[in-house]
Amino acid sequence: MSTPFWRSAPVAEPESSVPLRSAVLASVLIAATAIVNEGLVGPAATTASLIGIPLAFWWSHHHRHRESALLKLAIAVGLIAALIGFIGQVRTAQIVSALDVQIPLAELFLWVQFLHSLHLPARRDLMFSLVSSLVMLAVASVLSVGMGLGIFVLLWLGGGLTSMHLAHASRLRTKLPLTDHTPPVPRRSLVGPAGAVLGFSVLAFLVFPTARTISPIVFPSKLSVISRLLHEGGLSNPSLGGNGEDVDGGFADRSSFGYFGFAESLDTSLRGRPDDTLVMRVRAQAPAFWRGQTFDRWDGRTWSSSFDAVVPISGEEAIQTLSTLGDDRVDSPDAERFLQTFYIERPGPNLIFGAYRIDEVFFGERYLLELEDGTLRTGVNLGKGSIYTVMSEMTPVDGNLLRAADPLAVPYPNVIATRYLQLPDVPDRVVDLAREITSGESTTFDKIHALEAWMADNTSYSLDIPPLQPGADAVDQFLFVDRKGFCEQIGSSLVVMLRSLGIPSRLVIGYTPGERNPFTGLYEVKASDAHSWAEVYFPGVGWQGFDPTAQVPLFGGSEVANTGSSLLSYLAGRFDALPQIVGRSVRVAGMAILVGVIGLLSWNWRAESRRRRMRSWAHRTLEAFEEIGGRRGIARSPADTPLEYLDSLELAGIEGARRAGELITASAYGSVDLDVSDVGIVEDLVDAHRSKGRR
């Protein structure tokens, strides 16, 4: 009578190592905690992972000797239910946020891990759990924007390497042929695999290409509101104090990270730059200038905007921006969609930043306000934790295209000239200087570069500049008196000189790309990265940025090729921020550790090579004596150790067998080198006994 399928069957090779199971469980819990820590899952999945998985491991260990068809059937049903639940959440969710996708996806991984943990009888099942925990760690890293995930990665590496070491030791205890009482695997055997894993990880980190956005559904957005604006469409900047309004020539209660340029006007007589406080992180496939707002009206000292009418724009999913003044589009098949996600760290202006030109915005309120110059404002003050995503349309532009679209030669609307050629009474020497510098250039593009080159050679960026005297023209003061200034003086001078030549231009306020963190792949934008630069109008092409202090890419910047790009400069910046003695100590300690690790790996490689050679000699010699003993009818019993078997051969008249057994044991398990003369004696003895056997 056949056995019913639901009856338990014995497991062929159950894994009984409690340390191995504990190490794998620790790795799984570390990865699960990393997901929970990112806020990606609900309470049910959290309970199943942090409480259910340990209980499932305990259950699996106590039932490791028997296969249960009913348990497997229950697990299969649970997996199908988890998959159906995932599909249902995805179908009913509003898929415009990566959070919307990641929550059901992360929960699915956790449920699969929990269900799999109920049945881990053998070593291979435990190793599958270890691999799946690595996948869960990768899921947690998808939306991680800080360095906090690093501690989970380090903990997982410790648990993962320990698990692999214990799995290797468990396998060796069942496979080594010399004896049934094999010694424990030495801990130093972990050094080689650990070094290989870490070496491969570092190499992959340095050379693997960065991730590209391949799907249009991953658009993170989240809203953390400090306050709602009192004036619909108004500009607010809490970091400047109050509502960010100019008070008595300065800003009341301005935070150390507040930038006075994010306001209704920009007074170039103000002094003091924001500090290095982190204000936001940006996830993007390439660096770009994060554009915020523009100014078109200049009075010799202060910039302001003639645009005050706002137009509400909204959308159920993406908020489509409007075509604004000067937003000419190049009809090019090479146009690319450039995705950027902004993670707010400090309260700042109610502006939507992004690379020019912004085409769509994914924002928590599904509602924004747009000015005629393309500036985008929110109806709320954004707090720490706010997230929005911008999709920009990037069209490749080169010098030849801009030379052909020359505003000095190609007609353009009068409204452009009215707004972007406006100037007060500019000092004559400023106009004369602009004409002198550009006299040898025939196109606008070349005139711009000539002005940038002159300013780079004859002026300097400095945080230490004298105050602007009452009645003084800021551009005249910068070009002919101080010859040094902030980006506000430099950018303003470029715009004013361009306008004096009849070239439509304006001042833009925003942020430079910031420093790319190679560990997170995000650009870390500090308050000190607040910047102003010039934008020039080219008919049929639109606005293009130029800056004497930094290269503003014509088409959104070059892509970052490898994940490890900027690693050395990033680490160097961290060292430079330390006090000199601490930085020097860290460098010396780092070099000492590096030399020590290289030395340890070299010693371990030499020792392992020597042990392999000795083990090879021990195996060959033992096999030779087993062959000699077999000819005399003395076979080795499975219970015999090498030393016991060779003792029996010595008693049977095979001279030198006992000494050979001692050397074989020392070679296989000892930590000392064998004497070459003893090895030679044993090999001669083997040859002699083999010769007798042949006769």
C-alpha positions in Angstrom: 0.0 0.0 0.0 1.5 3.4 -1.0 2.1 6.2 1.5 -0.4 9.1 1.2 1.1 12.3 -0.1 0.3 14.3 3.0 2.4 12.0 5.2 5.9 13.3 6.3 9.0 12.0 4.5 12.6 12.2 5.9 14.9 15.0 4.7 18.0 13.7 3.0 20.5 16.1 4.6 18.9 18.2 7.4 21.0 21.1 8.6 21.5 20.9 12.3 23.9 23.8 12.8 22.3 26.3 15.2 25.1 28.9 14.7 24.5 28.7 10.9 20.7 29.2 11.3 21.3 32.0 13.8 23.6 33.8 11.4 21.2 33.5 8.5 18.3 34.7 10.7 20.3 37.7 11.8 21.0 38.6 8.1 17.4 38.3 7.2 16.2 40.4 10.1 18.8 43.1 9.3 17.5 43.3 5.7 13.8 43.3 6.9 14.5 46.0 9.5 16.2 48.1 6.7 12.9 48.0 4.7 10.8 48.8 7.8 13.1 51.6 8.7 12.5 53.3 5.3 8.8 53.4 6.1 7.8 51.3 3.1 5.5 48.7 4.7 2.4 48.5 6.8 1.9 47.1 10.3 0.9 43.6 9.1 4.0 43.0 7.0 6.2 44.6 9.8 4.8 42.1 12.3 5.3 39.2 9.9 8.9 40.1 9.3 10.2 41.2 12.7 8.2 38.7 14.8 7.0 36.1 12.3 10.3 35.3 10.7 12.1 34.5 14.0 9.2 32.2 15.0 9.3 30.6 11.5 13.0 29.9 11.8 12.4 28.3 15.2 9.6 26.1 13.7 11.7 25.2 10.7 14.7 24.1 12.9 12.5 21.8 15.1 10.9 20.2 12.1 14.0 20.0 9.9 14.1 16.2 9.8 10.8 15.7 8.0 9.3 16.9 4.8 5.6 17.9 5.1 3.5 18.1 1.9 0.7 19.9 3.7 3.2 22.6 4.9 4.5 23.0 1.3 0.9 23.3 0.1 0.1 25.9 2.7 3.2 27.9 1.8 2.3 27.7 -1.9 -1.2 29.0 -1.2 0.3 31.8 1.0 2.6 32.8 -1.9 -0.3 33.0 -4.3 -2.3 35.1 -1.9 0.6 37.5 -1.4 1.0 37.8 -5.2 -2.7 38.4 -5.7 -2.6 41.0 -2.9 0.4 42.8 -4.6 -1.3 42.9 -8.0 -4.5 44.2 -6.4 -2.7 47.0 -4.6 -0.9 48.0 -7.8 -4.1 48.0 -9.8 -6.0 50.1 -7.3 -3.2 52.5 -6.4 -2.6 55.8 -8.1 0.8 54.9 -9.6 2.5 58.3 -9.7 4.8 57.8 -6.7 7.6 55.4 -6.2 6.2 55.0 -2.7 3.0 53.7 -4.2 4.9 51.0 -6.0 7.5 50.3 -3.3 5.1 49.7 -0.5 3.3 46.7 -2.1 6.6 45.5 -3.6 8.5 45.6 -0.3 5.6 44.0 1.5 5.5 41.2 -1.1 9.2 40.5 -0.5 8.7 40.4 3.3 5.7 38.0 3.0 7.7 35.7 0.6 10.6 35.7 3.1 8.3 34.9 6.0 6.6 32.0 4.1 9.9 30.6 2.9 11.2 30.7 6.5 8.6 28.2 7.6 10.4 25.4 5.6 14.3 25.5 5.9 15.3 21.9 6.4 18.6 21.9 4.5 21.6 24.1 4.0 20.6 25.1 0.5 17.3 26.5 1.8 19.2 28.6 4.3 21.5 29.9 1.6 18.4 30.8 -0.5 17.1 32.8 2.5 20.5 34.6 2.7 20.3 35.6 -1.0 16.7 36.8 -0.7 17.7 38.9 2.3 20.2 40.6 0.0 17.4 41.3 -2.5 15.4 42.9 0.4 18.4 45.1 1.3 18.5 46.2 -2.3 14.8 47.1 -2.1 15.4 49.2 0.9 18.3 51.0 -0.9 16.1 52.1 -3.8 14.5 55.0 -2.0 17.1 55.5 0.7 18.4 59.1 0.4 20.8 59.2 3.4 23.8 57.4 4.7 21.7 55.6 7.4 21.3 52.5 5.3 25.1 52.1 5.5 24.9 50.6 9.0 22.4 48.0 7.7 24.8 47.2 4.8 27.7 46.7 7.2 25.7 44.6 9.6 24.4 42.5 6.7 28.0 42.0 5.4 29.0 40.7 8.8 26.0 38.4 9.0 26.3 37.3 5.4 30.0 36.5 5.6 29.5 34.6 8.9 26.7 32.6 7.4 28.8 31.6 4.3 31.7 30.7 6.6 29.5 28.5 8.8 27.9 26.9 5.8 31.3 26.1 4.4 32.4 24.6 7.7 29.2 22.5 7.9 29.8 21.2 4.4 33.4 20.3 5.1 32.4 18.4 8.2 30.4 16.0 6.0 32.8 15.8 3.1 36.4 15.5 4.4 37.6 12.0 3.8 40.5 11.6 6.2 38.6 11.0 9.4 35.1 11.0 10.9 36.4 13.3 13.7 37.3 16.4 11.6 38.6 19.4 13.4 36.8 22.7 13.3 37.4 24.9 10.2 39.9 27.6 11.2 38.5 31.2 11.4 41.3 32.4 9.2 39.6 30.6 6.3 37.0 33.5 6.4 39.7 36.0 5.4 40.0 34.9 1.8 36.3 34.9 1.0 35.8 38.1 2.9 38.6 39.8 1.0 37.2 38.5 -2.3 33.7 39.7 -1.5 34.9 43.1 -0.4 37.3 43.5 -3.3 34.6 42.6 -5.9 32.2 45.0 -4.2 34.6 47.9 -4.3 35.4 47.1 -8.0 31.7 46.9 -8.9 31.1 50.1 -7.0 33.8 51.9 -9.0 33.2 50.6 -12.5 29.5 49.6 -12.7 27.3 52.1 -14.6 24.8 54.2 -12.7 21.1 53.3 -12.8 19.0 54.8 -15.6 15.3 55.7 -15.3 13.7 53.2 -17.7 10.0 53.4 -16.6 7.8 56.5 -16.4 5.9 55.3 -13.3 8.6 55.9 -10.6 7.8 59.5 -9.6 8.3 60.0 -5.8 6.2 62.8 -4.2 5.4 63.5 -0.6 4.2 66.6 1.2 5.3 67.9 4.6 3.6 71.2 5.1 4.9 73.9 7.5 2.2 76.4 6.8 -0.2 77.4 4.1 0.5 80.8 2.4 -1.6 83.7 3.3 -1.3 85.3 -0.1 -2.3 83.1 -3.0 0.6 82.9 -5.4 2.9 84.9 -3.3 6.6 84.2 -2.7 7.5 83.0 0.8 10.8 82.0 2.3 10.7 81.1 6.0 14.5 80.8 6.1 14.6 84.6 5.8 12.4 85.2 8.8 8.7 85.8 8.9 7.2 85.4 5.4 10.6 86.1 3.9 9.8 89.7 3.1 12.6 92.3 3.0 12.6 94.4 6.2 14.5 97.6 6.4 17.2 96.8 3.8 17.8 93.3 5.3 15.9 90.3 6.4 14.6 89.8 9.9 15.7 86.7 11.7 17.4 85.2 8.6 18.6 81.7 9.3 22.2 80.8 8.7 21.2 78.8 5.7 18.8 81.4 4.3 19.6 82.9 0.9 18.4 86.4 0.3 18.1 85.8 -3.4 14.9 83.7 -3.0 12.7 86.7 -2.5 10.7 89.2 -4.4 13.8 91.2 -5.1 17.6 90.7 -4.9 19.6 93.6 -3.4 23.3 93.3 -4.5 24.3 95.6 -1.7 23.5 92.9 0.9 26.5 91.0 2.2 26.9 87.6 3.8 26.5 84.2 2.2 24.5 81.2 3.6 26.5 78.4 5.4 27.1 74.8 4.4 23.8 73.5 5.9 22.3 70.7 3.8 19.1 72.0 2.3 18.1 69.3 -0.1 19.2 66.1 -1.9 18.6 65.5 -5.6 18.4 62.2 -7.4 19.3 62.7 -11.0 21.2 60.8 -13.7 23.4 63.9 -14.4 24.4 67.2 -12.7 22.5 70.3 -13.7 21.8 73.8 -12.4 18.6 73.6 -10.2 16.8 76.7 -11.5 14.3 78.5 -9.2 13.2 82.0 -10.4 14.3 84.8 -12.6 14.6 88.6 -12.4 14.2 91.0 -15.4 14.1 94.5 -13.9 17.4 96.2 -12.9 17.8 99.6 -11.2 21.6 99.7 -10.8 21.5 98.1 -7.4 18.5 95.8 -7.0 16.9 93.1 -9.2 13.1 92.6 -9.2 10.6 90.9 -11.4 8.0 92.5 -13.6 6.0 89.3 -13.5 3.3 89.3 -10.8 0.4 87.5 -12.3 0.2 83.8 -11.5 -1.7 81.1 -13.3 -3.0 78.0 -11.4 -2.0 74.7 -13.0 -3.1 71.3 -11.8 -3.3 67.7 -12.8 -4.6 64.4 -11.4 -1.2 62.7 -11.9 1.4 64.9 -13.5 1.1 68.7 -13.5 1.8 69.9 -17.0 3.5 73.3 -17.1 2.5 76.1 -19.6 4.5 77.5 -22.4 5.9 80.8 -21.1 7.7 83.8 -22.6 10.8 82.9 -24.5 10.2 79.2 -24.1 11.0 78.4 -27.7 11.3 74.7 -28.5 13.9 73.1 -30.7 12.3 70.5 -32.9 14.9 67.8 -32.4 14.6 63.9 -32.4 17.4 63.9 -29.8 15.3 65.6 -27.1 15.5 63.7 -23.8 13.3 63.6 -20.7 15.5 64.4 -17.7 14.1 63.1 -14.3 15.0 64.8 -11.0 13.6 64.1 -7.5 14.1 66.6 -4.8 14.2 65.6 -1.1 13.8 68.7 1.1 16.0 68.8 4.3 15.4 72.4 5.4 12.4 74.8 5.0 13.1 77.2 2.2 11.3 79.1 -0.5 8.0 77.9 -1.9 9.7 77.4 -5.3 9.8 74.3 -7.4 13.4 73.8 -8.5 14.5 71.9 -11.6 16.7 71.8 -14.7 15.5 74.1 -17.5 13.0 73.5 -19.1 10.5 71.9 -16.7 7.8 70.0 -18.5 5.9 68.1 -15.8 5.9 68.1 -12.0 4.7 65.4 -9.6 3.7 67.2 -6.4 1.7 66.1 -3.4 -1.0 68.7 -3.8 -1.4 68.2 -7.5 -1.7 72.0 -7.7 0.9 74.7 -8.5 1.1 78.3 -9.5 3.1 79.4 -12.6 4.4 82.9 -13.5 4.9 84.1 -17.1 8.7 83.6 -16.9 8.2 79.9 -16.0 8.8 80.2 -12.3 6.8 77.6 -10.3 5.5 78.3 -6.8 3.7 76.1 -4.3 0.7 77.2 -2.2 2.4 76.0 1.0 5.7 76.3 2.8 7.5 73.0 2.4 9.1 71.3 5.4 11.7 68.7 6.0 10.6 65.4 4.4 8.8 66.9 1.4 9.5 65.2 -1.9 8.6 66.2 -5.4 9.7 65.1 -8.9 10.4 67.2 -11.9 10.5 66.0 -15.5 12.5 68.4 -17.8 12.7 68.3 -21.5 16.4 68.5 -22.5 17.3 69.3 -26.0 21.0 69.0 -27.2 22.3 72.4 -28.1 25.7 73.3 -29.4 27.6 76.4 -30.4 26.8 76.1 -34.1 23.0 76.0 -33.3 23.3 79.1 -31.0 25.4 81.0 -33.6 22.7 80.4 -36.2 19.9 81.5 -33.7 21.6 84.9 -33.1 19.3 87.5 -31.4 21.4 90.2 -33.1 20.5 88.8 -36.5 17.2 86.8 -36.1 13.9 88.7 -35.4 12.2 88.0 -32.1 9.0 89.3 -30.4 9.0 92.9 -29.1 7.8 91.8 -25.7 11.2 90.0 -25.3 13.0 93.2 -26.1 10.8 95.3 -23.8 11.4 93.1 -20.8 14.9 91.8 -21.3 16.8 94.8 -22.8 15.6 97.2 -20.0 18.4 99.2 -18.4 18.7 102.2 -16.2 21.3 104.9 -16.9 24.4 102.6 -17.1 27.8 104.3 -16.6 29.4 104.9 -19.9 32.6 103.0 -19.0 30.5 99.9 -18.4 29.1 100.1 -22.0 32.4 101.0 -23.5 34.1 98.0 -21.7 31.4 95.6 -23.1 31.9 96.9 -26.6 35.7 96.8 -26.4 35.8 93.2 -25.1 33.4 91.9 -27.8 34.6 94.0 -30.7 36.4 91.1 -32.4 33.4 88.8 -32.2 30.6 88.6 -34.8 27.9 86.4 -33.0 26.1 86.6 -29.7 27.5 83.2 -28.7 31.1 84.3 -29.2 30.5 87.7 -27.5 29.2 85.9 -24.4 32.3 83.8 -24.2 34.5 86.8 -24.7 32.8 88.5 -21.8 33.1 85.4 -19.6 36.8 85.0 -20.5 37.5 88.6 -19.6 35.7 88.4 -16.3 37.5 85.1 -15.4 40.9 86.8 -16.1 40.2 90.2 -14.5 37.8 89.6 -11.6 37.6 87.1 -8.8 35.0 85.4 -6.7 35.4 86.5 -3.0 33.3 86.3 0.1 35.2 89.3 1.5 34.0 92.4 -0.4 33.5 95.9 0.8 29.9 97.3 1.3 28.3 99.0 -1.7 28.3 102.8 -1.0 24.9 104.6 -1.2 24.2 105.8 -4.8 26.9 103.6 -6.3 26.2 101.4 -9.3 26.8 97.8 -8.4 28.1 96.7 -11.8 30.4 99.7 -12.1 31.7 99.1 -8.6 32.5 95.5 -9.4 34.1 96.0 -12.8 36.2 99.0 -12.1 36.7 99.4 -8.4 36.5 96.1 -6.4 37.1 93.6 -9.2 35.8 90.9 -6.8 32.4 89.9 -5.6 29.8 87.2 -5.1 27.9 85.4 -7.9 25.3 88.2 -7.6 27.8 90.9 -8.7 29.3 88.6 -11.3 26.0 87.4 -12.9 24.5 90.9 -12.8 27.6 92.4 -14.6 27.3 89.8 -17.3 23.6 90.5 -17.8 24.0 94.3 -17.8 26.9 94.2 -20.3 24.9 91.8 -22.6 21.9 94.1 -22.5 24.1 97.1 -23.3 25.0 95.2 -26.5 21.4 94.6 -27.4 21.3 91.0 -26.3 18.2 89.9 -24.4 19.2 88.4 -21.0 18.1 88.0 -17.4 19.4 86.9 -14.0 18.4 83.5 -12.7 18.5 82.3 -9.1 18.8 78.7 -8.1 21.4 76.2 -6.9 24.5 74.7 -8.5 24.3 70.9 -8.8 25.9 70.3 -5.3 28.3 67.5 -4.5 27.4 64.0 -5.6 27.5 61.4 -2.8 28.9 58.3 -4.5 27.4 56.0 -1.8 23.8 57.2 -2.3 24.1 58.5 -5.9 22.3 61.7 -4.8 23.5 65.3 -5.2 23.8 66.9 -1.8 22.9 70.6 -2.2 24.0 72.9 0.6 22.8 76.4 1.3 26.1 77.7 0.1 25.4 76.3 -3.3 22.7 79.0 -3.8 23.8 80.7 -7.0 22.8 83.3 -9.6 23.8 83.2 -13.3 22.8 84.7 -16.6 20.3 83.4 -19.1 20.4 84.6 -22.7 17.5 84.4 -25.2 18.1 82.7 -28.6 15.2 82.9 -31.0 13.8 79.5 -31.9 16.0 77.8 -29.2 14.9 79.5 -25.9 16.9 80.5 -22.8 20.4 79.2 -22.3 22.5 79.6 -19.2 25.9 81.2 -19.0 28.1 81.8 -16.0 31.7 83.2 -15.7 32.2 81.4 -12.3 31.1 77.9 -13.5 30.3 76.1 -16.7 26.6 76.0 -17.1 26.0 73.0 -19.4 24.2 73.8 -22.7 22.1 70.7 -22.5 21.8 69.6 -18.9 25.2 68.3 -18.2 27.2 65.1 -18.8 25.9 61.9 -17.4 27.7 60.2 -14.5 29.2 57.1 -16.0 30.0 55.0 -12.9 28.5 54.6 -9.5 31.9 55.3 -7.9 32.4 58.6 -9.8 33.6 61.4 -7.5 34.5 59.0 -4.7 38.0 60.3 -4.1 36.9 64.0 -4.2 34.0 63.2 -1.8 36.2 61.5 0.7 38.8 64.2 0.4 36.2 66.8 1.2 35.2 64.8 4.3 38.9 64.9 5.4 39.3 68.5 4.7 36.4 69.3 7.0 38.2 67.7 9.9 40.7 69.6 12.1 44.2 69.3 10.6 45.6 67.0 13.3 42.5 64.7 13.1 42.7 64.6 9.3 46.4 63.7 9.4 45.7 61.0 12.0 42.9 59.5 10.0 45.1 59.4 6.9 48.0 57.7 8.7 45.6 55.2 10.4 44.0 54.5 7.0 47.4 53.8 5.4 48.4 51.6 8.3 45.2 49.6 8.0 45.6 49.3 4.3 49.2 48.0 4.6 48.1 45.7 7.4 45.2 44.3 5.4 47.5 43.7 2.3 50.1 42.0 4.6 47.5 39.8 6.2 46.0 38.8 2.9 49.5 38.0 1.6 50.4 35.9 4.6 47.1 34.1 4.5 47.6 33.3 0.8 51.1 31.9 1.4 49.9 29.9 4.4 46.9 28.5 2.6 49.1 27.6 -0.4 51.5 25.8 1.9 48.6 24.0 3.6 47.2 22.9 0.3 50.6 21.5 -0.7 51.0 19.6 2.6 47.4 18.3 2.4 48.1 17.1 -1.1 51.2 15.3 0.1 49.3 13.8 3.1 46.5 12.5 0.8 48.9 11.0 -1.7 51.0 9.3 1.0 48.0 7.9 2.8 46.6 6.5 -0.4 49.9 4.9 -1.1 50.0 3.2 2.3 46.4 2.1 1.8 47.5 0.5 -1.5 50.5 -1.2 0.2 48.3 -2.5 3.0 45.6 -3.7 0.6 48.1 -5.9 -1.1 48.8 -7.6 2.3 45.1 -7.9 3.0 45.0 -5.1 5.6 42.2 -2.8 4.4 41.5 0.5 6.2 38.3 0.5 8.3 36.1 3.6 8.0 36.5 4.0 11.8 40.3 4.1 11.5 42.1 7.4 11.7 45.2 7.7 9.5 47.4 7.2 12.6 45.5 4.2 13.8 45.6 2.5 10.4 49.4 3.1 9.9 50.0 1.8 13.4 48.3 -1.5 12.3 50.6 -1.6 9.2 53.7 -1.1 11.4 52.6 -4.1 13.6 52.1 -6.1 10.4 55.7 -5.6 9.5 55.6 -2.5 7.2 58.6 -0.7 8.7 58.3 3.1 9.1 54.5 3.2 8.8 54.0 4.6 12.3 56.4 7.5 11.6 54.6 8.1 8.3 51.3 8.3 10.2 52.7 10.9 12.5 53.9 13.0 9.6 50.6 12.6 7.7 48.6 13.8 10.7 50.9 16.7 11.3 50.7 17.7 7.6 46.9 17.5 7.6 46.1 19.1 10.9 49.3 20.7 12.3 50.4 24.3 12.1 54.1 23.6 11.7 56.2 22.9 8.6 57.4 19.3 8.0 61.1 18.6 7.9 62.2 18.0 4.3 64.4 15.1 5.3 61.5 13.4 7.1 59.3 13.8 4.0 62.1 12.3 1.8 62.5 9.3 4.1 58.8 8.6 4.0 58.7 8.9 0.2 61.7 6.5 -0.1 60.0 4.1 2.3 56.8 4.1 0.1 58.9 3.5 -3.0 60.7 0.6 -1.3 57.5 -1.1 -0.1 55.9 -0.7 -3.5 58.9 -2.4 -5.2 58.7 -5.3 -2.7 55.0 -5.7 -3.6 55.8 -5.9 -7.3 58.4 -8.6 -6.8 
